[in-house]
Amino acid sequence: MANEADYRARQKLCLEKWRKDKPAHKYQNQYRQDHPDYVSVNREKQKVRNQKRRDQTSQEKIVKMDALQTQPEKTMSYIMTSYKMDASKKIVKMDTLFVQLQAFHGDKYTFSANFP
């Protein structure tokens, strides 16, 4: 066990020294200098991507077409309540907060037992 801890400590120190001696930006600059073909091919690819982006209409640039409207057609109110879920449902992230939104009109609202 002690040998493994010593090994890990030495590896960590060695990696820290390597990072200090070889900063990422210098590595990238050196790589580009050593591989001019790579640089020219990437420049050409970027020009094509930029041209495609310029050629798109504004509608094509919008990712989500069914987003909520900023001004809904009718005013609605919601109640947000916490929802307890049985852990046996095997949800991977157990600290997620589940909420149930319930629409109501006036002072009446309907509870949906089908959540989630």
Secondary structure, DSSP 4 states (H G I P E B T S, - for coil): -HHHHHHHHHHHHHHHHHHHHS-HHHHHHHHHHH-HHHHHHHHHHHHHHHHHHHHS-HHHH-S-TTPPPSS-SS--EEEEEE----GGG--S-TTPPPEEEEEEETTEE---TT--
